Amino acid sequence: MLLIILLLLISIFQKIQTYLGQFHGFHNITSEFGTRIHPITGKTSSHSGIDISASPGSNIYSVSSGIVILAKFNGANGYSIHIQNGNFEYIYAHVSPQFMVQVGDIINRNQIIGNVGPKYVEKTPENKYVDSTGKSTNGSTTGPHLHFSIKKDGIAVNPLDYL
């Protein structure tokens, strides 16, 4: 039994390392896909993607070719970029508000599409998110990071299963 668990953990570790290699220098998944304790509310919630630690300004490379279908402030995800490729949608959240792409752009795999955004952003009418001091944040976030998720046929799936 212990050997099976060890082999499973090794397999998961290898998958994570392969996946993070696609993010050119990002190394730590700080929150995984699925049920978790929300870092702000402290309540159990469903996490639709993975969070990857990164410094503000770090380049974000597209993991797939496709077309940009959204590049704007998007609620809890803050400033976000969505790329559609067939029945898959790739979502990059908490990005810099200085977008490098716009809706309609054709994207190639491994193309730089943006940068990791800061925790704090300028207050805008559509952004209702603030921290405990009242400062406007880049969506629902505790700090700079990339939230990455994949939807297949409109349903969130574990990114580690598709890359």
MOPE-V992405 format. One record per residue. PHI is phi in whole degrees, 0 to 359 (999 if undefined). BURIAL is + if it has 16 or more other ideal C-beta (glycine too) atoms within 10 Angstrom, else -. D_CENTER is the distance of its C-alpha to the mean C-alpha in Angstrom with 1 decimal. Layout:
BEGIN
phi->(PHI,PHI)
burial->(BURIAL,BURIAL)
d_center->(D_CENTER,D_CENTER)
END
This chain:
BEGIN
phi->(999,299,297,297,296,298,296,296,297,297,299,296,300,296,296,296,295,298,296,294,301,287,257,46,105,278,235,236,276,263,208,270,292,111,289,208,271,296,292,260,276,77,258,294,210,266,256,279,201,234,254,238,294,194,281,304,93,298,296,247,255,290,275,210,283,158,238,288,250,204,208,190,291,221,61,301,281,62,293,221,233,242,239,257,217,62,268,250,235,254,242,244,240,67,273,294,289,272,294,263,230,222,306,100,295,270,247,259,300,71,282,290,247,176,230,298,274,281,292,260,228,296,292,228,302,277,261,261,270,220,270,294,265,91,283,292,248,279,84,275,212,261,171,296,188,255,265,237,219,232,247,245,54,83,246,296,234,292,303,294,275,238,241)
burial->(-,-,-,-,-,-,-,-,-,-,-,-,-,-,-,+,-,-,+,+,-,+,+,-,-,+,-,-,+,-,+,+,+,-,-,-,-,-,-,-,-,-,-,-,-,-,+,+,+,+,+,+,+,+,-,+,-,+,-,+,+,+,+,+,-,+,-,+,-,-,+,-,+,+,-,-,+,+,+,+,+,+,+,+,-,-,-,+,+,+,+,+,+,+,+,+,+,-,+,+,+,-,-,-,+,-,+,-,-,-,+,-,+,+,+,+,+,+,+,+,+,-,-,-,-,-,+,-,+,-,-,-,-,-,-,-,+,+,+,+,+,-,+,+,+,+,+,+,+,+,+,-,-,-,-,+,+,-,+,+,-,-,+)
d_center->(34.4,33.1,32.9,30.8,28.3,28.3,27.8,24.9,23.2,23.9,22.4,19.1,19.2,19.9,17.2,14.6,16.4,16.5,12.8,12.0,14.9,13.0,10.9,14.3,14.8,11.8,13.5,12.5,10.3,11.1,10.3,10.7,10.6,13.7,16.1,15.7,17.4,15.3,15.4,16.9,19.1,20.1,20.4,19.3,16.5,14.4,10.7,9.3,6.5,6.1,5.7,7.1,9.9,10.8,13.4,13.4,14.4,13.0,12.8,9.8,11.6,11.3,11.6,14.0,16.6,16.9,17.3,15.3,15.8,14.0,13.6,14.3,13.8,12.6,13.7,11.7,8.4,10.5,10.7,8.6,9.4,10.2,12.2,14.9,16.9,19.6,18.5,14.9,12.1,8.9,6.2,4.3,4.7,7.1,8.5,12.3,14.6,16.7,15.3,16.4,16.3,17.7,18.2,20.4,19.6,19.8,17.2,18.1,16.2,15.5,16.0,14.5,12.8,12.0,11.5,9.5,11.1,13.6,13.9,16.9,17.4,20.6,21.7,21.6,23.2,20.0,18.2,19.8,17.5,19.5,19.8,23.1,24.9,24.1,22.0,19.5,15.8,12.6,12.1,12.3,11.4,13.7,12.8,10.9,7.7,4.3,2.0,2.2,5.5,9.0,12.0,15.4,18.3,16.3,15.5,12.2,12.8,11.8,9.9,12.4,15.1,14.5,13.9)
END
